[in-house]
């Protein structure tokens, strides 16, 4: 059982920026699922206390944050403490590496804003059901390298807020409140896993969002068809089975997709088999300016082939800020135009 767990989370951990060799060493002594969180927490503590220059300490703290977040992925009595440790380590790490980074917190969210004050736009990174802002440093770094600012957030039931809040069916309002707090005019949004649904729903609702992307995001969820592990996780994050089932019923983009008019890139992994998640083509086809990228062999979050989608998503979001007009696909078009192909066509 432990071997299956370690393998199942390998691409997710390495996609979050964990060195694969470090992962193997850390997980070598995991004998049961109950060993997972303590092993990850021990790795986080090792990085958190490692000596070095300010730059070295900053990088170690960010790695500590990733390990602390990983500790929350398997049920554990200390999951709130692990999430808070991830949040604290990341804030401290960014303070050492990027002095201009700053915490922004609202009634239902918290996050770190990074990047230049005069950036051409700001991308909000939205995590999913059991992810957090500290799982997606690699994506944020790719966006920062392209000159945009990034606000990575935790909303209700996520990351730093799992101890004080539960899932909400109106997450788009939370994103809207974050935009208000940011006070910026040009906003993009990228959502991962359940965050993909949140991002798409917000983009359909809020005209301030001018470009969007989703990665492994659900189009529609049916509580009765969700695998038991997903139902159990949703129940923990929603507070009860009935609340989880009610929340799942709100996850439906069928009516919202045609109103999502900004440029949208939808990414799916070809080997992602979570019901309701592996049908991103429906969203891309119905959105007036949707494009679709399916990665053959890609798993959920496509951590096993980041090079196939991450540059494309970062480019799409960055280029969206440069567009002053949005060409709208005719509603009669049978399918969204291709975005990027993977593997790339031969020269």
C-alpha positions in Angstrom: 0.0 0.0 0.0 2.8 2.4 0.9 4.6 1.7 -2.3 1.5 2.5 -4.3 1.0 5.8 -2.4 4.6 6.9 -2.9 4.4 6.1 -6.6 1.0 7.8 -7.0 2.3 11.0 -5.5 5.7 11.0 -7.2 4.8 13.2 -10.2 2.8 15.5 -8.0 5.7 16.1 -5.7 8.3 16.5 -8.5 5.9 18.8 -10.4 5.8 20.9 -7.3 9.6 21.3 -7.4 10.7 18.5 -5.1 14.0 16.9 -6.3 13.2 13.3 -7.4 16.2 11.8 -5.5 15.3 13.7 -2.4 11.7 12.3 -2.7 13.0 8.8 -3.0 15.3 9.2 0.0 12.6 10.8 2.1 10.0 8.1 1.2 12.3 5.1 1.5 11.2 4.4 5.1 7.4 4.9 4.6 5.8 1.5 5.4 2.2 2.6 5.8 0.1 5.6 4.8 0.3 6.8 8.4 4.1 7.3 7.9 3.5 9.7 5.0 2.9 13.0 6.9 5.6 12.5 9.5 8.1 11.7 6.8 7.2 14.8 4.8 7.2 16.9 8.0 10.6 15.7 8.9 11.9 16.7 5.4 10.3 20.1 5.9 12.0 20.5 9.2 15.4 19.5 7.7 15.1 22.3 5.1 13.6 24.8 7.6 16.6 24.6 9.9 19.4 24.2 7.3 22.1 26.9 7.6 23.3 29.1 4.8 23.3 32.6 3.4 20.1 34.6 3.1 19.7 33.3 -0.5 20.3 29.7 0.5 18.0 30.0 3.5 15.3 31.5 1.2 15.5 28.5 -1.2 15.6 26.1 1.7 12.5 27.7 3.2 10.6 27.4 -0.1 11.5 23.7 -0.2 10.4 23.3 3.4 7.0 24.9 2.4 6.6 22.3 -0.4 7.3 19.4 1.9 4.9 20.8 4.6 2.2 21.1 1.9 2.9 17.5 0.8 2.3 16.4 4.4 -1.3 17.5 4.1 -2.1 15.2 1.2 -2.7 12.1 3.4 -5.1 12.4 6.4 -3.2 13.2 9.5 -4.2 14.7 12.9 -1.6 17.5 12.3 -2.8 18.5 8.9 -3.7 22.0 10.0 -0.2 22.5 11.5 1.4 21.2 8.3 -0.5 23.7 6.2 0.3 26.6 8.6 4.0 25.5 8.5 3.9 25.6 4.7 2.4 29.1 4.7 4.8 30.5 7.2 7.9 29.0 5.5 6.9 30.3 2.1 6.3 33.8 3.4 9.7 33.8 5.2 11.4 32.4 2.1 10.0 35.0 -0.2 10.9 37.8 2.2 14.6 36.7 1.9 14.6 36.1 -1.9 12.1 38.8 -3.1 11.8 41.7 -0.6 9.0 43.2 -2.7 6.8 40.2 -2.2 3.9 40.9 0.1 1.1 39.2 1.9 -2.4 40.2 0.9 -5.3 38.8 3.0 -9.1 39.2 2.8 -12.0 37.8 4.6 -12.0 34.5 2.6 -8.5 34.3 1.1 -4.8 34.9 1.8 -1.8 34.9 -0.6 1.5 36.2 -1.7 1.9 38.9 -4.4 5.2 38.7 -6.3 6.6 40.5 -9.2 7.2 44.1 -10.4 4.7 46.8 -9.4 4.6 48.0 -13.0 3.9 44.6 -14.5 1.8 44.4 -17.7 -0.6 42.3 -15.8 -1.2 40.1 -12.7 -2.0 36.4 -12.8 -3.9 34.8 -9.9 -3.0 31.2 -9.3 -5.9 29.2 -7.9 -5.3 25.8 -6.2 -7.6 22.9 -6.1 -9.3 20.6 -3.6 -6.3 19.5 -1.6 -3.6 21.7 -3.2 -2.4 25.1 -2.0 -0.6 28.2 -3.2 2.7 26.5 -2.1 2.3 23.6 -4.5 2.7 25.8 -7.6 5.9 27.8 -7.1 7.2 26.4 -10.4 4.3 27.8 -12.4 4.5 31.1 -10.6 8.3 31.3 -11.4 7.6 30.7 -15.1 5.1 33.5 -15.2 7.5 35.9 -13.3 10.2 35.1 -15.8 7.9 36.5 -18.5 7.5 39.8 -16.7 4.0 39.4 -15.1 3.2 39.7 -11.5 1.7 36.7 -9.7 -0.7 36.4 -6.8 -0.8 32.8 -5.5 -3.8 32.4 -3.2 -5.5 30.1 -0.7 -9.3 30.3 -0.5 -11.9 28.6 1.6 -10.9 25.1 2.5 -7.4 25.4 1.0 -3.9 25.6 2.3 -3.4 28.1 5.1 -7.2 28.3 5.5 -8.1 24.6 6.0 -8.3 25.0 9.7 -10.7 28.0 9.6 -12.9 27.5 6.5 -14.7 24.9 4.3 -15.4 24.7 0.6 -17.6 27.3 -0.9 -19.8 27.0 -4.0 -19.2 30.7 -4.7 -15.4 30.7 -5.1 -15.7 33.2 -8.0 -16.8 35.8 -5.5 -13.6 35.1 -3.5 -11.5 35.6 -6.6 -13.4 38.9 -7.2 -12.6 40.0 -3.7 -8.9 39.2 -4.3 -9.0 41.3 -7.5 -10.5 44.1 -5.4 -7.7 43.8 -2.9 -5.0 43.7 -5.5 -6.2 46.9 -7.1 -4.9 46.1 -10.6 -6.6 46.7 -13.9 -5.3 43.8 -15.9 -5.9 40.3 -14.4 -5.4 36.8 -15.6 -6.3 33.6 -13.8 -5.0 30.0 -13.9 -6.6 27.3 -12.0 -5.3 23.7 -11.3 -7.5 20.7 -10.6 -10.7 22.0 -8.9 -9.0 25.4 -9.2 -9.5 25.1 -12.9 -13.3 25.1 -12.4 -13.0 28.0 -10.0 -10.9 30.0 -12.5 -13.2 29.3 -15.4 -16.3 30.2 -13.5 -14.7 33.4 -12.3 -13.6 34.3 -15.8 -17.1 33.8 -17.1 -18.4 36.1 -14.3 -15.9 38.9 -13.9 -15.0 41.1 -16.9 -11.8 42.2 -15.2 -10.3 38.8 -16.0 -8.9 39.2 -19.5 -7.1 35.8 -20.0 -7.5 32.4 -18.4 -6.1 28.9 -18.3 -7.1 25.6 -16.6 -5.0 22.5 -15.9 -6.9 19.3 -15.1 -10.0 21.3 -14.2 -13.4 19.7 -14.0 -16.2 20.6 -16.4 -18.9 19.0 -14.3 -18.9 16.8 -11.3 -21.4 14.0 -10.4 -21.1 13.0 -6.7 -22.3 9.5 -7.5 -19.5 8.8 -9.9 -16.6 10.3 -8.0 -14.0 7.8 -6.7 -14.2 7.1 -3.0 -10.8 8.9 -2.2 -12.1 12.0 -3.9 -15.4 11.8 -2.1 -13.6 11.3 1.2 -11.3 14.3 0.6 -14.2 16.5 -0.4 -16.1 15.5 2.7 -13.2 16.5 4.9 -12.8 19.8 3.2 -16.6 20.5 3.1 -17.2 19.5 6.6 -19.8 16.7 6.1 -21.0 14.2 3.4 -24.1 16.2 2.7 -22.1 19.5 2.4 -19.7 17.7 0.0 -22.5 16.4 -2.2 -24.1 19.8 -2.3 -20.8 21.4 -3.2 -20.1 18.9 -6.0 -23.6 19.7 -7.5 -22.5 23.3 -8.0 -19.5 22.3 -10.1 -20.9 22.6 -13.6 -19.7 24.8 -16.4 -22.3 23.9 -19.0 -24.2 27.3 -18.8 -21.1 29.4 -17.9 -18.8 28.2 -20.7 -20.5 30.1 -23.6 -20.2 33.3 -21.6 -16.4 32.9 -21.0 -15.2 35.3 -23.7 -11.6 35.9 -22.8 -8.8 33.9 -24.3 -8.9 30.5 -22.6 -6.4 27.6 -22.7 -7.6 24.3 -21.3 -5.1 21.5 -20.5 -5.9 17.9 -19.8 -3.7 14.9 -19.2 -4.6 11.9 -21.5 -4.3 9.5 -18.6 -6.3 11.5 -16.1 -9.3 9.3 -15.3 -11.1 11.2 -12.6 -14.7 11.4 -13.7 -15.7 14.9 -14.7 -12.1 16.1 -14.9 -11.0 14.5 -18.1 -13.4 16.3 -20.3 -11.9 19.7 -20.7 -12.5 19.7 -24.4 -16.2 20.4 -23.7 -15.2 23.7 -22.0 -12.7 24.6 -24.7 -15.3 23.9 -27.4 -18.0 25.9 -25.8 -16.0 29.0 -24.8 -15.9 31.5 -27.6 -12.1 31.8 -27.5 -11.2 28.5 -26.0 -8.2 26.4 -27.1 -7.5 22.9 -26.0 -4.2 21.0 -25.2 -4.4 17.3 -24.4 -1.1 15.8 -23.2 -1.0 12.1 -24.2 0.0 10.0 -21.1 -0.4 13.0 -18.8 -1.7 12.3 -15.3 -3.8 14.5 -13.1 -2.1 17.9 -13.0 0.3 16.5 -15.7 3.2 16.6 -13.3 4.7 13.7 -15.3 5.2 15.9 -18.4 5.4 19.6 -17.3 7.3 20.6 -20.4 4.3 19.7 -22.5 2.0 22.3 -20.9 3.7 24.7 -18.5 5.5 26.9 -21.1 2.4 26.9 -23.2 0.2 28.0 -20.3 2.7 30.7 -19.2 3.0 32.0 -22.8 -0.8 32.0 -23.2 -1.3 34.0 -20.1 1.5 36.5 -20.8 0.4 37.0 -24.4 -3.2 37.5 -23.3 -2.1 40.7 -21.6 -0.7 42.0 -24.9 -4.0 41.5 -26.8 -6.2 44.6 -27.1 -8.9 42.8 -29.0 -10.3 39.3 -28.7 -11.3 37.5 -31.9 -14.4 35.5 -31.2 -14.9 32.1 -32.7 -18.2 31.6 -34.4 -20.6 29.7 -32.3 -21.2 27.4 -35.3 -17.6 26.2 -35.2 -17.6 22.5 -34.3 -14.5 22.6 -32.2 -12.0 25.0 -30.6 -8.9 25.7 -32.7 -5.8 23.8 -31.5 -3.6 25.7 -29.1 -0.4 23.7 -29.0 0.2 20.1 -30.0 2.2 17.7 -27.9 4.4 16.2 -29.0 5.3 19.1 -31.2 5.0 18.4 -35.0 8.2 17.4 -36.7 10.1 20.2 -38.4 
